[in-house]
Amino acid sequence: MAEGIIERLHQFALTEEEKETVSIEISDVLSSTNDCEVSLFGKVVSDKKVNLQGAKNTTPVAWGNPTGLQIKEIGWNFFQFKF
């Protein structure tokens, strides 16, 4: 199983759109610091779209039901998990 995961990670590549850089003003960073201080960002590697409601139903259970967990969809299979 570990070999399969390692092989998938070696095949991982960003799309051209994901490689684009984004310019962020320091004022935007400072205003968002508190919101992201205890966040985890994750991308589901899949050809199929992950259903946000499904992620909200299954992730807390898989993670031991952390108090106050909020899940926000950022993009295609890309999520912010706020604790």
C-alpha positions as CSV (number, residue, x, y, z in Angstrom):
1,M,0.0,0.0,0.0
2,A,2.8,2.4,0.9
3,E,4.4,1.8,-2.5
4,G,1.2,2.7,-4.2
5,I,0.9,6.0,-2.3
6,I,4.5,6.8,-3.0
7,E,4.0,6.1,-6.7
8,R,0.9,8.3,-6.8
9,L,2.9,11.2,-5.1
10,H,5.6,10.9,-7.7
11,Q,3.0,11.3,-10.5
12,F,1.5,14.3,-8.8
13,A,1.8,17.5,-10.9
14,L,0.2,20.9,-10.8
15,T,-1.9,22.1,-13.7
16,E,-0.8,25.2,-15.5
17,E,-3.5,27.2,-13.7
18,E,-2.3,25.9,-10.3
19,K,1.2,27.0,-11.2
20,E,0.2,30.6,-11.7
21,T,1.5,33.1,-9.0
22,V,-0.8,35.4,-7.1
23,S,0.2,38.8,-5.8
24,I,-1.1,39.5,-2.3
25,E,-1.0,42.8,-0.5
26,I,0.3,42.7,3.1
27,S,-2.9,44.3,4.4
28,D,-4.9,41.4,3.0
29,V,-2.5,39.0,4.7
30,L,-2.8,40.7,8.1
31,S,-6.6,40.8,8.0
32,S,-6.7,37.1,7.2
33,T,-4.1,35.8,9.7
34,N,-6.6,35.1,12.5
35,D,-9.0,33.3,10.1
36,C,-6.2,31.0,8.9
37,E,-4.2,30.6,12.1
38,V,-5.7,27.2,12.9
39,S,-6.5,26.0,9.4
40,L,-5.5,23.1,7.2
41,F,-5.7,23.3,3.5
42,G,-6.1,20.1,1.5
43,K,-6.7,19.0,-2.1
44,V,-8.4,15.7,-2.9
45,V,-6.5,14.1,-5.8
46,S,-9.3,12.7,-7.9
47,D,-10.8,13.0,-11.4
48,K,-14.2,13.2,-9.9
49,K,-15.6,16.3,-8.0
50,V,-15.8,15.8,-4.3
51,N,-19.2,16.8,-2.9
52,L,-18.9,19.5,-0.2
53,Q,-21.8,18.1,1.8
54,G,-20.2,14.7,1.7
55,A,-16.9,16.1,2.9
56,K,-18.7,17.9,5.7
57,N,-20.5,14.6,6.7
58,T,-17.4,12.3,6.6
59,T,-14.4,14.4,7.5
60,P,-15.3,15.2,11.1
61,V,-16.0,11.6,11.9
62,A,-12.7,10.5,10.3
63,W,-10.9,13.1,12.4
64,G,-12.5,12.3,15.7
65,N,-15.2,15.0,15.6
66,P,-13.0,18.0,16.5
67,T,-15.0,20.8,18.1
68,G,-15.9,23.7,15.9
69,L,-14.6,22.2,12.6
70,Q,-15.7,24.2,9.6
71,I,-15.1,23.1,6.0
72,K,-15.0,25.6,3.2
73,E,-14.6,24.8,-0.5
74,I,-11.9,26.9,-2.0
75,G,-11.8,25.4,-5.5
76,W,-12.0,22.1,-7.5
77,N,-11.5,19.5,-4.7
78,F,-9.6,22.1,-2.7
79,F,-10.8,22.7,0.9
80,Q,-10.0,24.8,4.0
81,F,-10.6,23.1,7.3
82,K,-10.9,25.6,10.1
83,F,-10.6,24.5,13.7
